[in-house]
Amino acid sequence: METEQVKCLIIGSGPAGYTAAIYAGRANLSPVLYAGLQPGGQLTTTTDVENFPGYPAGIGGPELMEDLRKQAERFGADIRYGVATAADLSTSPYKITIDDGKIIEALAVIIATGATAKYLGLDDEKKYAGMGVSACATCDGFFYRKKVVAVVGGGDTACEEASYLSGLASKVYMIVRKPFLRASKVMQQRVFNNPKIEVLFEHNAVGLYGENGVEGVHLVKRKGEADEQRYDLPIDGFFLAIGHKPNSDIFKPWLDTDEVGYLLTEPGTPRTRVPGVFAAGDVADPHYRQAITAAASGCMAAIEAERYLLLNS
Ligand code: NDP
């Protein structure tokens, strides 16, 4: 298999990866960045980003990522298409296989592979993507002021997103498949005490309808094994909050993860337990998951990589 040696390899092209590339480029590390399955990352599936500092009028998600890419290229980052398909972090140089066809041997590796929001798997989620379906209340909630929305899920994220949306929307339904919430007690109380939130227990969303965007959701309420009730609920926005999957599978043999698969780093730093391997952005962040926090951790990872390379090469 073809092999190539690089000083600093960055895997992933969201705000963490590109920011790492900007800093690594400016530090003369000649970073090579592989963009992954979704070049530009999760923000390329959002419409307007209004909470990234520096854009008083907001900016389109794809446009923001395009700007970050150009900024990284300006400082010499070598940005390539390709997906990391295997990793061997046993000894330095670390070996990352790209598209099962090429091995990159890197002295420092920045993992910025992100996380993928889980969807229910309904065809309608794709049909109405960007037209009423979202997996990020903080990103898209603003567009549902005084409207009616539904949040799917019963965990902490769903409760948090429902609470957030209740500050904007006129009514928030939570669609919960079980007869109870999985969320922590404090989050549950917040939801139950909020007059704008109505929890629909033992409900499943099975489809969406609407002419030019979401106008409602088809629901099934299960009252028992053989007893189910189907009805339609008019809503303007459908938010998924059923969890994220960190894209960390290939690194799990080498790095520590939490029970969900988020990479664990030394607190307050992007350092993993393998020297010279750093984790930045959503792949290591179950809590904040914002573009700006991802960008910040990408910056930290690049600075760490620079210091590591200075001391070890
Ligand atoms: P969780 O896995 O905790 O919860 C997912 C929720 O989605 C559950 O209610 C689950 O239902 C439901 N769900 C999953 N798949 C489906 C499906 N196919 N159809 C319908 N419902 C589905 O994920 P979260 O993102 O909420 O939380 C992840 C982690 O982050 C947790 O550890 C959480 O505590 C933490 N977190 C903490 C916060 C805080 O402390 N402020 C804020 C946000 C997250 P079921 O219960 O039936 O499996």
Residues whose N, C-alpha, C, O or C-beta is under 5 A from the ligand:
A	BS01	NDP	L120 G153 G154 G155 D156 T157 A158 E160 R177 K178 R182 A241 I242 G243 H244 P286
